[in-house]
Amino acid sequence: MNDNKNMQAEMKYEEAVVQLEAIVRKMENDEFDIDELTEQLKKAQQLLKLCKDKLTKTETEVKNLLQNVAEE
């Protein structure tokens, strides 16, 4: 889990999406053996969580900014 926190702190949203797209492309082309598939699915799960967390945080920040602008 500590690796996931480090991943979140260092990786940008766009980088995570690029990695996810690469994993999906390789899965669709059957480029992973069963051991790699398991590891890549775990990585994809972490990347998806990272993206979701970043989107949620950004949505909250935008709502707060818009609310502040509306109040001025």
mmCIF file of the N, C-alpha and C atoms, coordinates in Angstrom:
data_MODEL
# 
_entry.id   MODEL 
# 
loop_
_atom_site.group_PDB 
_atom_site.id 
_atom_site.type_symbol 
_atom_site.label_atom_id 
_atom_site.label_alt_id 
_atom_site.label_comp_id 
_atom_site.label_asym_id 
_atom_site.label_entity_id 
_atom_site.label_seq_id 
_atom_site.pdbx_PDB_ins_code 
_atom_site.Cartn_x 
_atom_site.Cartn_y 
_atom_site.Cartn_z 
_atom_site.occupancy 
_atom_site.B_iso_or_equiv 
_atom_site.pdbx_formal_charge 
_atom_site.auth_seq_id 
_atom_site.auth_comp_id 
_atom_site.auth_asym_id 
_atom_site.auth_atom_id 
_atom_site.pdbx_PDB_model_num 
ATOM 1   N N  . MET A 1 1  ? 0.805   -1.195  0.000   1.00 0.00 ? 1  MET A N  1 
ATOM 2   C CA . MET A 1 1  ? 0.000   0.000   0.000   1.00 0.00 ? 1  MET A CA 1 
ATOM 3   C C  . MET A 1 1  ? 0.851   1.263   0.000   1.00 0.00 ? 1  MET A C  1 
ATOM 4   N N  . ASN A 1 2  ? 1.989   1.206   0.628   1.00 0.00 ? 2  ASN A N  1 
ATOM 5   C CA . ASN A 1 2  ? 2.871   2.365   0.652   1.00 0.00 ? 2  ASN A CA 1 
ATOM 6   C C  . ASN A 1 2  ? 3.296   2.744   -0.767  1.00 0.00 ? 2  ASN A C  1 
ATOM 7   N N  . ASP A 1 3  ? 3.490   1.743   -1.630  1.00 0.00 ? 3  ASP A N  1 
ATOM 8   C CA . ASP A 1 3  ? 3.838   2.023   -3.019  1.00 0.00 ? 3  ASP A CA 1 
ATOM 9   C C  . ASP A 1 3  ? 2.731   2.805   -3.703  1.00 0.00 ? 3  ASP A C  1 
ATOM 10  N N  . ASN A 1 4  ? 1.478   2.488   -3.379  1.00 0.00 ? 4  ASN A N  1 
ATOM 11  C CA . ASN A 1 4  ? 0.352   3.187   -3.966  1.00 0.00 ? 4  ASN A CA 1 
ATOM 12  C C  . ASN A 1 4  ? 0.348   4.649   -3.555  1.00 0.00 ? 4  ASN A C  1 
ATOM 13  N N  . LYS A 1 5  ? 0.656   4.942   -2.286  1.00 0.00 ? 5  LYS A N  1 
ATOM 14  C CA . LYS A 1 5  ? 0.715   6.330   -1.833  1.00 0.00 ? 5  LYS A CA 1 
ATOM 15  C C  . LYS A 1 5  ? 1.837   7.079   -2.544  1.00 0.00 ? 5  LYS A C  1 
ATOM 16  N N  . ASN A 1 6  ? 2.991   6.426   -2.727  1.00 0.00 ? 6  ASN A N  1 
ATOM 17  C CA . ASN A 1 6  ? 4.083   7.050   -3.453  1.00 0.00 ? 6  ASN A CA 1 
ATOM 18  C C  . ASN A 1 6  ? 3.685   7.294   -4.901  1.00 0.00 ? 6  ASN A C  1 
ATOM 19  N N  . MET A 1 7  ? 2.973   6.332   -5.500  1.00 0.00 ? 7  MET A N  1 
ATOM 20  C CA . MET A 1 7  ? 2.532   6.482   -6.875  1.00 0.00 ? 7  MET A CA 1 
ATOM 21  C C  . MET A 1 7  ? 1.621   7.697   -6.993  1.00 0.00 ? 7  MET A C  1 
ATOM 22  N N  . GLN A 1 8  ? 0.684   7.841   -6.048  1.00 0.00 ? 8  GLN A N  1 
ATOM 23  C CA . GLN A 1 8  ? -0.250  8.953   -6.088  1.00 0.00 ? 8  GLN A CA 1 
ATOM 24  C C  . GLN A 1 8  ? 0.457   10.285  -5.922  1.00 0.00 ? 8  GLN A C  1 
ATOM 25  N N  . ALA A 1 9  ? 1.454   10.335  -5.078  1.00 0.00 ? 9  ALA A N  1 
ATOM 26  C CA . ALA A 1 9  ? 2.145   11.590  -4.816  1.00 0.00 ? 9  ALA A CA 1 
ATOM 27  C C  . ALA A 1 9  ? 2.980   12.035  -6.008  1.00 0.00 ? 9  ALA A C  1 
ATOM 28  N N  . GLU A 1 10 ? 3.480   11.102  -6.773  1.00 0.00 ? 10 GLU A N  1 
ATOM 29  C CA . GLU A 1 10 ? 4.427   11.436  -7.827  1.00 0.00 ? 10 GLU A CA 1 
ATOM 30  C C  . GLU A 1 10 ? 3.835   11.454  -9.238  1.00 0.00 ? 10 GLU A C  1 
ATOM 31  N N  . MET A 1 11 ? 2.815   10.668  -9.495  1.00 0.00 ? 11 MET A N  1 
ATOM 32  C CA . MET A 1 11 ? 2.321   10.513  -10.858 1.00 0.00 ? 11 MET A CA 1 
ATOM 33  C C  . MET A 1 11 ? 1.221   11.514  -11.178 1.00 0.00 ? 11 MET A C  1 
ATOM 34  N N  . LYS A 1 12 ? 1.293   12.057  -12.377 1.00 0.00 ? 12 LYS A N  1 
ATOM 35  C CA . LYS A 1 12 ? 0.256   12.948  -12.857 1.00 0.00 ? 12 LYS A CA 1 
ATOM 36  C C  . LYS A 1 12 ? -0.871  12.116  -13.456 1.00 0.00 ? 12 LYS A C  1 
ATOM 37  N N  . TYR A 1 13 ? -2.039  12.708  -13.521 1.00 0.00 ? 13 TYR A N  1 
ATOM 38  C CA . TYR A 1 13 ? -3.221  12.038  -14.060 1.00 0.00 ? 13 TYR A CA 1 
ATOM 39  C C  . TYR A 1 13 ? -2.953  11.524  -15.480 1.00 0.00 ? 13 TYR A C  1 
ATOM 40  N N  . GLU A 1 14 ? -2.382  12.375  -16.303 1.00 0.00 ? 14 GLU A N  1 
ATOM 41  C CA . GLU A 1 14 ? -2.142  12.014  -17.697 1.00 0.00 ? 14 GLU A CA 1 
ATOM 42  C C  . GLU A 1 14 ? -1.209  10.814  -17.814 1.00 0.00 ? 14 GLU A C  1 
ATOM 43  N N  . GLU A 1 15 ? -0.200  10.756  -16.947 1.00 0.00 ? 15 GLU A N  1 
ATOM 44  C CA . GLU A 1 15 ? 0.731   9.624   -16.955 1.00 0.00 ? 15 GLU A CA 1 
ATOM 45  C C  . GLU A 1 15 ? 0.003   8.331   -16.600 1.00 0.00 ? 15 GLU A C  1 
ATOM 46  N N  . ALA A 1 16 ? -0.888  8.413   -15.629 1.00 0.00 ? 16 ALA A N  1 
ATOM 47  C CA . ALA A 1 16 ? -1.649  7.232   -15.216 1.00 0.00 ? 16 ALA A CA 1 
ATOM 48  C C  . ALA A 1 16 ? -2.539  6.749   -16.356 1.00 0.00 ? 16 ALA A C  1 
ATOM 49  N N  . VAL A 1 17 ? -3.171  7.681   -17.054 1.00 0.00 ? 17 VAL A N  1 
ATOM 50  C CA . VAL A 1 17 ? -4.043  7.305   -18.173 1.00 0.00 ? 17 VAL A CA 1 
ATOM 51  C C  . VAL A 1 17 ? -3.229  6.637   -19.276 1.00 0.00 ? 17 VAL A C  1 
ATOM 52  N N  . VAL A 1 18 ? -2.067  7.165   -19.579 1.00 0.00 ? 18 VAL A N  1 
ATOM 53  C CA . VAL A 1 18 ? -1.215  6.573   -20.613 1.00 0.00 ? 18 VAL A CA 1 
ATOM 54  C C  . VAL A 1 18 ? -0.830  5.139   -20.222 1.00 0.00 ? 18 VAL A C  1 
ATOM 55  N N  . GLN A 1 19 ? -0.475  4.944   -18.961 1.00 0.00 ? 19 GLN A N  1 
ATOM 56  C CA . GLN A 1 19 ? -0.114  3.599   -18.504 1.00 0.00 ? 19 GLN A CA 1 
ATOM 57  C C  . GLN A 1 19 ? -1.309  2.654   -18.569 1.00 0.00 ? 19 GLN A C  1 
ATOM 58  N N  . LEU A 1 20 ? -2.479  3.140   -18.168 1.00 0.00 ? 20 LEU A N  1 
ATOM 59  C CA . LEU A 1 20 ? -3.683  2.324   -18.255 1.00 0.00 ? 20 LEU A CA 1 
ATOM 60  C C  . LEU A 1 20 ? -3.982  1.932   -19.699 1.00 0.00 ? 20 LEU A C  1 
ATOM 61  N N  . GLU A 1 21 ? -3.868  2.883   -20.600 1.00 0.00 ? 21 GLU A N  1 
ATOM 62  C CA . GLU A 1 21 ? -4.116  2.591   -22.017 1.00 0.00 ? 21 GLU A CA 1 
ATOM 63  C C  . GLU A 1 21 ? -3.150  1.539   -22.539 1.00 0.00 ? 21 GLU A C  1 
ATOM 64  N N  . ALA A 1 22 ? -1.894  1.610   -22.117 1.00 0.00 ? 22 ALA A N  1 
ATOM 65  C CA . ALA A 1 22 ? -0.901  0.625   -22.550 1.00 0.00 ? 22 ALA A CA 1 
ATOM 66  C C  . ALA A 1 22 ? -1.246  -0.769  -22.023 1.00 0.00 ? 22 ALA A C  1 
ATOM 67  N N  . ILE A 1 23 ? -1.673  -0.839  -20.778 1.00 0.00 ? 23 ILE A N  1 
ATOM 68  C CA . ILE A 1 23 ? -2.053  -2.125  -20.188 1.00 0.00 ? 23 ILE A CA 1 
ATOM 69  C C  . ILE A 1 23 ? -3.242  -2.714  -20.949 1.00 0.00 ? 23 ILE A C  1 
ATOM 70  N N  . VAL A 1 24 ? -4.251  -1.890  -21.204 1.00 0.00 ? 24 VAL A N  1 
ATOM 71  C CA . VAL A 1 24 ? -5.439  -2.364  -21.926 1.00 0.00 ? 24 VAL A CA 1 
ATOM 72  C C  . VAL A 1 24 ? -5.071  -2.842  -23.321 1.00 0.00 ? 24 VAL A C  1 
ATOM 73  N N  . ARG A 1 25 ? -4.257  -2.079  -24.022 1.00 0.00 ? 25 ARG A N  1 
ATOM 74  C CA . ARG A 1 25 ? -3.840  -2.450  -25.376 1.00 0.00 ? 25 ARG A CA 1 
ATOM 75  C C  . ARG A 1 25 ? -3.133  -3.804  -25.382 1.00 0.00 ? 25 ARG A C  1 
ATOM 76  N N  . LYS A 1 26 ? -2.232  -4.000  -24.414 1.00 0.00 ? 26 LYS A N  1 
ATOM 77  C CA . LYS A 1 26 ? -1.506  -5.268  -24.340 1.00 0.00 ? 26 LYS A CA 1 
ATOM 78  C C  . LYS A 1 26 ? -2.436  -6.418  -23.968 1.00 0.00 ? 26 LYS A C  1 
ATOM 79  N N  . MET A 1 27 ? -3.408  -6.142  -23.096 1.00 0.00 ? 27 MET A N  1 
ATOM 80  C CA . MET A 1 27 ? -4.378  -7.184  -22.742 1.00 0.00 ? 27 MET A CA 1 
ATOM 81  C C  . MET A 1 27 ? -5.203  -7.575  -23.962 1.00 0.00 ? 27 MET A C  1 
ATOM 82  N N  . GLU A 1 28 ? -5.647  -6.585  -24.718 1.00 0.00 ? 28 GLU A N  1 
ATOM 83  C CA . GLU A 1 28 ? -6.457  -6.853  -25.912 1.00 0.00 ? 28 GLU A CA 1 
ATOM 84  C C  . GLU A 1 28 ? -5.686  -7.652  -26.959 1.00 0.00 ? 28 GLU A C  1 
ATOM 85  N N  . ASN A 1 29 ? -4.370  -7.473  -26.985 1.00 0.00 ? 29 ASN A N  1 
ATOM 86  C CA . ASN A 1 29 ? -3.523  -8.173  -27.953 1.00 0.00 ? 29 ASN A CA 1 
ATOM 87  C C  . ASN A 1 29 ? -2.914  -9.453  -27.390 1.00 0.00 ? 29 ASN A C  1 
ATOM 88  N N  . ASP A 1 30 ? -3.373  -9.866  -26.200 1.00 0.00 ? 30 ASP A N  1 
ATOM 89  C CA . ASP A 1 30 ? -2.869  -11.088 -25.554 1.00 0.00 ? 30 ASP A CA 1 
ATOM 90  C C  . ASP A 1 30 ? -1.350  -11.098 -25.419 1.00 0.00 ? 30 ASP A C  1 
ATOM 91  N N  . GLU A 1 31 ? -0.794  -9.976  -24.995 1.00 0.00 ? 31 GLU A N  1 
ATOM 92  C CA . GLU A 1 31 ? 0.653   -9.860  -24.870 1.00 0.00 ? 31 GLU A CA 1 
ATOM 93  C C  . GLU A 1 31 ? 1.177   -10.242 -23.486 1.00 0.00 ? 31 GLU A C  1 
ATOM 94  N N  . PHE A 1 32 ? 0.290   -10.527 -22.544 1.00 0.00 ? 32 PHE A N  1 
ATOM 95  C CA . PHE A 1 32 ? 0.714   -10.901 -21.195 1.00 0.00 ? 32 PHE A CA 1 
ATOM 96  C C  . PHE A 1 32 ? 0.532   -12.390 -20.975 1.00 0.00 ? 32 PHE A C  1 
ATOM 97  N N  . ASP A 1 33 ? 1.523   -13.004 -20.307 1.00 0.00 ? 33 ASP A N  1 
ATOM 98  C CA . ASP A 1 33 ? 1.278   -14.367 -19.839 1.00 0.00 ? 33 ASP A CA 1 
ATOM 99  C C  . ASP A 1 33 ? 0.478   -14.252 -18.542 1.00 0.00 ? 33 ASP A C  1 
ATOM 100 N N  . ILE A 1 34 ? 0.067   -15.355 -17.992 1.00 0.00 ? 34 ILE A N  1 
ATOM 101 C CA . ILE A 1 34 ? -0.839  -15.333 -16.843 1.00 0.00 ? 34 ILE A CA 1 
ATOM 102 C C  . ILE A 1 34 ? -0.232  -14.624 -15.631 1.00 0.00 ? 34 ILE A C  1 
ATOM 103 N N  . ASP A 1 35 ? 1.071   -14.793 -15.402 1.00 0.00 ? 35 ASP A N  1 
ATOM 104 C CA . ASP A 1 35 ? 1.715   -14.123 -14.273 1.00 0.00 ? 35 ASP A CA 1 
ATOM 105 C C  . ASP A 1 35 ? 1.773   -12.614 -14.484 1.00 0.00 ? 35 ASP A C  1 
ATOM 106 N N  . GLU A 1 36 ? 2.120   -12.206 -15.680 1.00 0.00 ? 36 GLU A N  1 
ATOM 107 C CA . GLU A 1 36 ? 2.165   -10.772 -15.989 1.00 0.00 ? 36 GLU A CA 1 
ATOM 108 C C  . GLU A 1 36 ? 0.765   -10.164 -15.914 1.00 0.00 ? 36 GLU A C  1 
ATOM 109 N N  . LEU A 1 37 ? -0.217  -10.927 -16.366 1.00 0.00 ? 37 LEU A N  1 
ATOM 110 C CA . LEU A 1 37 ? -1.586  -10.431 -16.366 1.00 0.00 ? 37 LEU A CA 1 
ATOM 111 C C  . LEU A 1 37 ? -2.043  -10.081 -14.954 1.00 0.00 ? 37 LEU A C  1 
ATOM 112 N N  . THR A 1 38 ? -1.750  -10.957 -14.023 1.00 0.00 ? 38 THR A N  1 
ATOM 113 C CA . THR A 1 38 ? -2.122  -10.711 -12.629 1.00 0.00 ? 38 THR A CA 1 
ATOM 114 C C  . THR A 1 38 ? -1.469  -9.436  -12.111 1.00 0.00 ? 38 THR A C  1 
ATOM 115 N N  . GLU A 1 39 ? -0.184  -9.289  -12.351 1.00 0.00 ? 39 GLU A N  1 
ATOM 116 C CA . GLU A 1 39 ? 0.533   -8.094  -11.886 1.00 0.00 ? 39 GLU A CA 1 
ATOM 117 C C  . GLU A 1 39 ? 0.021   -6.827  -12.572 1.00 0.00 ? 39 GLU A C  1 
ATOM 118 N N  . GLN A 1 40 ? -0.234  -6.923  -13.860 1.00 0.00 ? 40 GLN A N  1 
ATOM 119 C CA . GLN A 1 40 ? -0.707  -5.750  -14.594 1.00 0.00 ? 40 GLN A CA 1 
ATOM 120 C C  . GLN A 1 40 ? -2.124  -5.357  -14.175 1.00 0.00 ? 40 GLN A C  1 
ATOM 121 N N  . LEU A 1 41 ? -2.946  -6.341  -13.851 1.00 0.00 ? 41 LEU A N  1 
ATOM 122 C CA . LEU A 1 41 ? -4.288  -6.028  -13.357 1.00 0.00 ? 41 LEU A CA 1 
ATOM 123 C C  . LEU A 1 41 ? -4.224  -5.314  -12.013 1.00 0.00 ? 41 LEU A C  1 
ATOM 124 N N  . LYS A 1 42 ? -3.297  -5.734  -11.153 1.00 0.00 ? 42 LYS A N  1 
ATOM 125 C CA . LYS A 1 42 ? -3.111  -5.049  -9.867  1.00 0.00 ? 42 LYS A CA 1 
ATOM 126 C C  . LYS A 1 42 ? -2.651  -3.610  -10.097 1.00 0.00 ? 42 LYS A C  1 
ATOM 127 N N  . LYS A 1 43 ? -1.722  -3.445  -11.022 1.00 0.00 ? 43 LYS A N  1 
ATOM 128 C CA . LYS A 1 43 ? -1.234  -2.099  -11.332 1.00 0.00 ? 43 LYS A CA 1 
ATOM 129 C C  . LYS A 1 43 ? -2.360  -1.244  -11.914 1.00 0.00 ? 43 LYS A C  1 
ATOM 130 N N  . ALA A 1 44 ? -3.155  -1.825  -12.797 1.00 0.00 ? 44 ALA A N  1 
ATOM 131 C CA . ALA A 1 44 ? -4.275  -1.097  -13.394 1.00 0.00 ? 44 ALA A CA 1 
ATOM 132 C C  . ALA A 1 44 ? -5.272  -0.668  -12.318 1.00 0.00 ? 44 ALA A C  1 
ATOM 133 N N  . GLN A 1 45 ? -5.506  -1.531  -11.361 1.00 0.00 ? 45 GLN A N  1 
ATOM 134 C CA . GLN A 1 45 ? -6.414  -1.200  -10.258 1.00 0.00 ? 45 GLN A CA 1 
ATOM 135 C C  . GLN A 1 45 ? -5.891  0.011   -9.486  1.00 0.00 ? 45 GLN A C  1 
ATOM 136 N N  . GLN A 1 46 ? -4.596  0.032   -9.204  1.00 0.00 ? 46 GLN A N  1 
ATOM 137 C CA . GLN A 1 46 ? -3.999  1.168   -8.496  1.00 0.00 ? 46 GLN A CA 1 
ATOM 138 C C  . GLN A 1 46 ? -4.087  2.446   -9.340  1.00 0.00 ? 46 GLN A C  1 
ATOM 139 N N  . LEU A 1 47 ? -3.835  2.311   -10.638 1.00 0.00 ? 47 LEU A N  1 
ATOM 140 C CA . LEU A 1 47 ? -3.898  3.475   -11.530 1.00 0.00 ? 47 LEU A CA 1 
ATOM 141 C C  . LEU A 1 47 ? -5.322  4.015   -11.614 1.00 0.00 ? 47 LEU A C  1 
ATOM 142 N N  . LEU A 1 48 ? -6.299  3.122   -11.684 1.00 0.00 ? 48 LEU A N  1 
ATOM 143 C CA . LEU A 1 48 ? -7.694  3.559   -11.715 1.00 0.00 ? 48 LEU A CA 1 
ATOM 144 C C  . LEU A 1 48 ? -8.074  4.312   -10.448 1.00 0.00 ? 48 LEU A C  1 
ATOM 145 N N  . LYS A 1 49 ? -7.623  3.815   -9.315  1.00 0.00 ? 49 LYS A N  1 
ATOM 146 C CA . LYS A 1 49 ? -7.901  4.491   -8.045  1.00 0.00 ? 49 LYS A CA 1 
ATOM 147 C C  . LYS A 1 49 ? -7.245  5.865   -8.023  1.00 0.00 ? 49 LYS A C  1 
ATOM 148 N N  . LEU A 1 50 ? -6.012  5.933   -8.488  1.00 0.00 ? 50 LEU A N  1 
ATOM 149 C CA . LEU A 1 50 ? -5.304  7.204   -8.545  1.00 0.00 ? 50 LEU A CA 1 
ATOM 150 C C  . LEU A 1 50 ? -6.083  8.203   -9.403  1.00 0.00 ? 50 LEU A C  1 
ATOM 151 N N  . CYS A 1 51 ? -6.516  7.769   -10.583 1.00 0.00 ? 51 CYS A N  1 
ATOM 152 C CA . CYS A 1 51 ? -7.255  8.658   -11.482 1.00 0.00 ? 51 CYS A CA 1 
ATOM 153 C C  . CYS A 1 51 ? -8.563  9.108   -10.846 1.00 0.00 ? 51 CYS A C  1 
ATOM 154 N N  . LYS A 1 52 ? -9.289  8.178   -10.252 1.00 0.00 ? 52 LYS A N  1 
ATOM 155 C CA . LYS A 1 52 ? -10.557 8.517   -9.618  1.00 0.00 ? 52 LYS A CA 1 
ATOM 156 C C  . LYS A 1 52 ? -10.338 9.515   -8.488  1.00 0.00 ? 52 LYS A C  1 
ATOM 157 N N  . ASP A 1 53 ? -9.326  9.274   -7.663  1.00 0.00 ? 53 ASP A N  1 
ATOM 158 C CA . ASP A 1 53 ? -9.038  10.183  -6.549  1.00 0.00 ? 53 ASP A CA 1 
ATOM 159 C C  . ASP A 1 53 ? -8.676  11.578  -7.047  1.00 0.00 ? 53 ASP A C  1 
ATOM 160 N N  . LYS A 1 54 ? -7.867  11.640  -8.089  1.00 0.00 ? 54 LYS A N  1 
ATOM 161 C CA . LYS A 1 54 ? -7.464  12.950  -8.626  1.00 0.00 ? 54 LYS A CA 1 
ATOM 162 C C  . LYS A 1 54 ? -8.662  13.680  -9.232  1.00 0.00 ? 54 LYS A C  1 
ATOM 163 N N  . LEU A 1 55 ? -9.532  12.940  -9.936  1.00 0.00 ? 55 LEU A N  1 
ATOM 164 C CA . LEU A 1 55 ? -10.721 13.569  -10.516 1.00 0.00 ? 55 LEU A CA 1 
ATOM 165 C C  . LEU A 1 55 ? -11.663 14.072  -9.430  1.00 0.00 ? 55 LEU A C  1 
ATOM 166 N N  . THR A 1 56 ? -11.843 13.288  -8.385  1.00 0.00 ? 56 THR A N  1 
ATOM 167 C CA . THR A 1 56 ? -12.705 13.699  -7.280  1.00 0.00 ? 56 THR A CA 1 
ATOM 168 C C  . THR A 1 56 ? -12.159 14.947  -6.594  1.00 0.00 ? 56 THR A C  1 
ATOM 169 N N  . LYS A 1 57 ? -10.855 14.957  -6.349  1.00 0.00 ? 57 LYS A N  1 
ATOM 170 C CA . LYS A 1 57 ? -10.227 16.114  -5.714  1.00 0.00 ? 57 LYS A CA 1 
ATOM 171 C C  . LYS A 1 57 ? -10.368 17.361  -6.592  1.00 0.00 ? 57 LYS A C  1 
ATOM 172 N N  . THR A 1 58 ? -10.142 17.200  -7.880  1.00 0.00 ? 58 THR A N  1 
ATOM 173 C CA . THR A 1 58 ? -10.249 18.329  -8.803  1.00 0.00 ? 58 THR A CA 1 
ATOM 174 C C  . THR A 1 58 ? -11.681 18.836  -8.874  1.00 0.00 ? 58 THR A C  1 
ATOM 175 N N  . GLU A 1 59 ? -12.645 17.920  -8.913  1.00 0.00 ? 59 GLU A N  1 
ATOM 176 C CA . GLU A 1 59 ? -14.050 18.312  -8.948  1.00 0.00 ? 59 GLU A CA 1 
ATOM 177 C C  . GLU A 1 59 ? -14.410 19.142  -7.713  1.00 0.00 ? 59 GLU A C  1 
ATOM 178 N N  . THR A 1 60 ? -13.959 18.713  -6.553  1.00 0.00 ? 60 THR A N  1 
ATOM 179 C CA . THR A 1 60 ? -14.226 19.434  -5.309  1.00 0.00 ? 60 THR A CA 1 
ATOM 180 C C  . THR A 1 60 ? -13.598 20.826  -5.342  1.00 0.00 ? 60 THR A C  1 
ATOM 181 N N  . GLU A 1 61 ? -12.366 20.904  -5.818  1.00 0.00 ? 61 GLU A N  1 
ATOM 182 C CA . GLU A 1 61 ? -11.685 22.201  -5.888  1.00 0.00 ? 61 GLU A CA 1 
ATOM 183 C C  . GLU A 1 61 ? -12.390 23.144  -6.847  1.00 0.00 ? 61 GLU A C  1 
ATOM 184 N N  . VAL A 1 62 ? -12.832 22.626  -7.994  1.00 0.00 ? 62 VAL A N  1 
ATOM 185 C CA . VAL A 1 62 ? -13.535 23.468  -8.968  1.00 0.00 ? 62 VAL A CA 1 
ATOM 186 C C  . VAL A 1 62 ? -14.861 23.957  -8.391  1.00 0.00 ? 62 VAL A C  1 
ATOM 187 N N  . LYS A 1 63 ? -15.597 23.061  -7.749  1.00 0.00 ? 63 LYS A N  1 
ATOM 188 C CA . LYS A 1 63 ? -16.871 23.473  -7.124  1.00 0.00 ? 63 LYS A CA 1 
ATOM 189 C C  . LYS A 1 63 ? -16.644 24.565  -6.092  1.00 0.00 ? 63 LYS A C  1 
ATOM 190 N N  . ASN A 1 64 ? -15.598 24.416  -5.278  1.00 0.00 ? 64 ASN A N  1 
ATOM 191 C CA . ASN A 1 64 ? -15.289 25.427  -4.258  1.00 0.00 ? 64 ASN A CA 1 
ATOM 192 C C  . ASN A 1 64 ? -14.933 26.767  -4.901  1.00 0.00 ? 64 ASN A C  1 
ATOM 193 N N  . LEU A 1 65 ? -14.136 26.719  -5.957  1.00 0.00 ? 65 LEU A N  1 
ATOM 194 C CA . LEU A 1 65 ? -13.774 27.955  -6.657  1.00 0.00 ? 65 LEU A CA 1 
ATOM 195 C C  . LEU A 1 65 ? -14.992 28.634  -7.273  1.00 0.00 ? 65 LEU A C  1 
ATOM 196 N N  . LEU A 1 66 ? -15.849 27.842  -7.894  1.00 0.00 ? 66 LEU A N  1 
ATOM 197 C CA . LEU A 1 66 ? -17.050 28.412  -8.499  1.00 0.00 ? 66 LEU A CA 1 
ATOM 198 C C  . LEU A 1 66 ? -17.980 28.994  -7.442  1.00 0.00 ? 66 LEU A C  1 
ATOM 199 N N  . GLN A 1 67 ? -18.064 28.336  -6.308  1.00 0.00 ? 67 GLN A N  1 
ATOM 200 C CA . GLN A 1 67 ? -18.892 28.840  -5.218  1.00 0.00 ? 67 GLN A CA 1 
ATOM 201 C C  . GLN A 1 67 ? -18.325 30.165  -4.706  1.00 0.00 ? 67 GLN A C  1 
ATOM 202 N N  . ASN A 1 68 ? -17.007 30.259  -4.585  1.00 0.00 ? 68 ASN A N  1 
ATOM 203 C CA . ASN A 1 68 ? -16.361 31.496  -4.119  1.00 0.00 ? 68 ASN A CA 1 
ATOM 204 C C  . ASN A 1 68 ? -16.603 32.630  -5.114  1.00 0.00 ? 68 ASN A C  1 
ATOM 205 N N  . VAL A 1 69 ? -16.530 32.329  -6.399  1.00 0.00 ? 69 VAL A N  1 
ATOM 206 C CA . VAL A 1 69 ? -16.755 33.344  -7.424  1.00 0.00 ? 69 VAL A CA 1 
ATOM 207 C C  . VAL A 1 69 ? -18.205 33.816  -7.370  1.00 0.00 ? 69 VAL A C  1 
ATOM 208 N N  . ALA A 1 70 ? -19.136 32.885  -7.192  1.00 0.00 ? 70 ALA A N  1 
ATOM 209 C CA . ALA A 1 70 ? -20.550 33.236  -7.132  1.00 0.00 ? 70 ALA A CA 1 
ATOM 210 C C  . ALA A 1 70 ? -20.863 34.101  -5.923  1.00 0.00 ? 70 ALA A C  1 
ATOM 211 N N  . GLU A 1 71 ? -20.137 33.936  -4.840  1.00 0.00 ? 71 GLU A N  1 
ATOM 212 C CA . GLU A 1 71 ? -20.381 34.693  -3.606  1.00 0.00 ? 71 GLU A CA 1 
ATOM 213 C C  . GLU A 1 71 ? -19.797 36.092  -3.653  1.00 0.00 ? 71 GLU A C  1 
ATOM 214 N N  . GLU A 1 72 ? -18.876 36.324  -4.589  1.00 0.00 ? 72 GLU A N  1 
ATOM 215 C CA . GLU A 1 72 ? -18.230 37.651  -4.650  1.00 0.00 ? 72 GLU A CA 1 
ATOM 216 C C  . GLU A 1 72 ? -19.090 38.670  -5.341  1.00 0.00 ? 72 GLU A C  1 
# 
